[in-house]
Amino acid sequence: MTGPVDLLLVRGATGVGKRDAVRVLRPQLSNGAVIDVEMFRDMFARPSPTDRQQHLIAMHVARAAAMRFFHQQVRPVIIIDTFTSGKLTGFAADLSCTYRIASLFMEPNALRERLLQRGASTRDIESATMINAEIAVRRHERDKPIDTTGRDPEAIAASLRRWLRAPE
């Protein structure tokens, strides 16, 4: 799959379907790559999902990896992370490529139910709910909101594919 976009940032709270949708989309990328920021966080000797510094380092490494892919003519690159507003702004600052953002969110009760089915703790559910609420309303100029409530990964991937291919 080729299109006008070098980089697609897929953001959303835990449980909204980011990774599943990108897993469906991945085989359709003719010369693309997928980077999951969590992969870099997991490289720490003692990874912590609550360590802000580890997350910032992992985001920095993910951005550098994406730039290296571009240098090797690999496009599009999809980066998956929560990308809350402050981190999104910092990550997207002075990017030297064409990029878009897909903000995945879900109806709060559906998200809570999904996370309960996964065995998430109350603290994790509260955190995901707050992030989900923020992402549902805070927008970036290159952002497309995608409500994933009741949608399967194939339908979400189709929305991502359309956003990648949409003209500037």
C-alpha positions as CSV (number, residue, x, y, z in Angstrom):
1,M,0.0,0.0,0.0
2,T,1.4,3.4,-0.9
3,G,-0.1,6.8,-0.5
4,P,0.6,10.4,0.4
5,V,1.6,9.6,4.0
6,D,5.1,8.7,5.3
7,L,4.0,8.2,8.9
8,L,0.8,7.3,10.6
9,L,0.6,7.7,14.4
10,V,-2.1,5.4,15.8
11,R,-3.0,6.5,19.3
12,G,-5.6,5.5,21.9
13,A,-6.0,4.1,25.4
14,T,-5.4,0.5,26.3
15,G,-8.2,-1.6,25.0
16,V,-9.5,0.5,22.1
17,G,-8.1,-1.9,19.4
18,K,-4.9,-0.2,18.1
19,R,-2.7,-3.2,17.9
20,D,-5.4,-5.6,16.6
21,A,-6.3,-3.1,13.8
22,V,-2.7,-2.5,12.8
23,R,-2.1,-6.3,12.9
24,V,-4.8,-6.6,10.2
25,L,-3.4,-3.7,8.2
26,R,0.2,-4.7,8.3
27,P,0.1,-7.3,5.5
28,Q,-1.4,-4.7,3.2
29,L,1.7,-2.4,3.5
30,S,3.6,-3.0,0.4
31,N,6.9,-1.4,1.6
32,G,5.9,-0.2,5.1
33,A,6.9,-0.9,8.7
34,V,5.1,-1.0,12.0
35,I,6.7,0.3,15.2
36,D,5.0,-0.3,18.6
37,V,6.5,1.9,21.3
38,E,5.8,-0.8,23.8
39,M,8.4,-2.9,22.1
40,F,11.0,-0.4,23.0
41,R,9.7,-0.1,26.6
42,D,10.0,-3.8,27.0
43,M,13.7,-3.6,26.2
44,F,14.5,-2.0,29.5
45,A,16.0,-4.4,32.1
46,R,13.2,-3.5,34.4
47,P,10.3,-2.2,32.3
48,S,7.6,-0.3,34.1
49,P,4.3,0.7,32.4
50,T,4.1,3.7,34.8
51,D,7.7,5.0,34.4
52,R,7.3,8.3,32.4
53,Q,11.0,8.5,31.6
54,Q,11.1,5.0,30.1
55,H,8.1,5.9,28.0
56,L,9.7,9.1,26.7
57,I,12.9,7.3,25.9
58,A,11.0,4.6,24.1
59,M,9.1,7.2,22.1
60,H,12.4,8.9,21.2
61,V,13.9,5.6,20.0
62,A,10.7,4.8,18.0
63,R,10.9,8.2,16.3
64,A,14.6,7.6,15.4
65,A,13.7,4.2,14.0
66,A,11.0,5.7,11.9
67,M,13.4,8.3,10.5
68,R,15.8,5.5,9.7
69,F,13.1,3.6,7.8
70,F,12.4,6.7,5.8
71,H,16.1,7.1,5.0
72,Q,15.9,3.6,3.6
73,Q,12.8,4.5,1.5
74,V,10.5,2.3,3.7
75,R,7.0,3.9,3.7
76,P,4.5,4.2,5.3
77,V,5.7,3.7,8.9
78,I,2.9,3.2,11.5
79,I,3.8,3.9,15.1
80,I,1.5,2.7,17.8
81,D,1.3,4.3,21.2
82,T,-1.2,6.0,23.6
83,F,0.2,9.4,22.5
84,T,-1.6,11.5,25.1
85,S,-1.8,15.1,24.0
86,G,1.4,16.5,25.6
87,K,3.4,13.5,24.3
88,L,1.8,13.7,20.9
89,T,2.7,17.4,20.5
90,G,6.3,16.7,21.5
91,F,6.6,13.7,19.3
92,A,5.1,15.4,16.2
93,A,7.1,18.7,16.7
94,D,9.4,19.3,13.7
95,L,8.8,16.0,12.0
96,S,10.5,16.1,8.6
97,C,7.9,13.9,6.8
98,T,4.3,13.8,5.8
99,Y,2.3,12.4,8.7
100,R,-1.2,11.8,10.0
101,I,-2.7,10.8,13.3
102,A,-5.5,8.3,13.9
103,S,-7.1,8.8,17.3
104,L,-8.9,5.6,18.3
105,F,-11.5,5.9,21.1
106,M,-14.4,3.9,22.5
107,E,-17.6,4.5,24.3
108,P,-16.5,4.5,28.0
109,N,-18.8,1.6,29.2
110,A,-17.7,-0.6,26.3
111,L,-14.0,0.1,27.1
112,R,-14.6,-0.7,30.8
113,E,-16.2,-4.0,29.8
114,R,-13.4,-4.9,27.4
115,L,-10.8,-4.2,30.1
116,L,-12.7,-6.2,32.7
117,Q,-12.8,-9.1,30.3
118,R,-9.0,-8.8,30.0
119,G,-8.6,-8.9,33.8
120,A,-7.4,-5.3,34.1
121,S,-7.0,-3.8,37.5
122,T,-9.3,-0.9,38.7
123,R,-6.3,1.4,38.5
124,D,-5.6,0.4,34.9
125,I,-9.3,0.8,34.0
126,E,-9.3,4.3,35.5
127,S,-6.2,5.3,33.6
128,A,-7.5,4.0,30.3
129,T,-10.8,5.7,30.8
130,M,-9.1,9.1,31.4
131,I,-6.9,8.7,28.4
132,N,-9.9,7.5,26.3
133,A,-11.9,10.6,27.4
134,E,-9.0,12.9,26.5
135,I,-8.5,11.4,23.1
136,A,-12.2,11.5,22.3
137,V,-12.2,15.3,22.6
138,R,-8.7,16.7,22.1
139,R,-7.7,17.0,18.4
140,H,-4.5,17.7,16.5
141,E,-4.6,19.4,13.0
142,R,-3.6,16.2,11.3
143,D,-6.0,14.0,13.3
144,K,-8.8,11.7,12.4
145,P,-11.0,10.5,15.2
146,I,-12.1,6.8,14.9
147,D,-14.8,5.5,17.2
148,T,-14.0,1.8,17.6
149,T,-17.1,0.9,19.7
150,G,-18.6,-2.3,18.5
151,R,-16.2,-2.5,15.5
152,D,-14.0,-5.5,14.7
153,P,-10.3,-5.1,13.9
154,E,-11.0,-5.5,10.1
155,A,-13.4,-2.5,10.1
156,I,-10.9,-0.4,12.2
157,A,-8.1,-1.4,9.8
158,A,-10.2,-0.3,6.8
159,S,-10.6,3.1,8.4
160,L,-6.9,3.4,9.0
161,R,-6.3,2.3,5.4
162,R,-8.6,5.0,4.0
163,W,-6.9,7.6,6.2
164,L,-3.5,6.6,4.9
165,R,-4.7,6.8,1.3
166,A,-6.8,10.0,1.5
167,P,-5.5,12.9,-0.6
168,E,-3.8,15.8,1.2
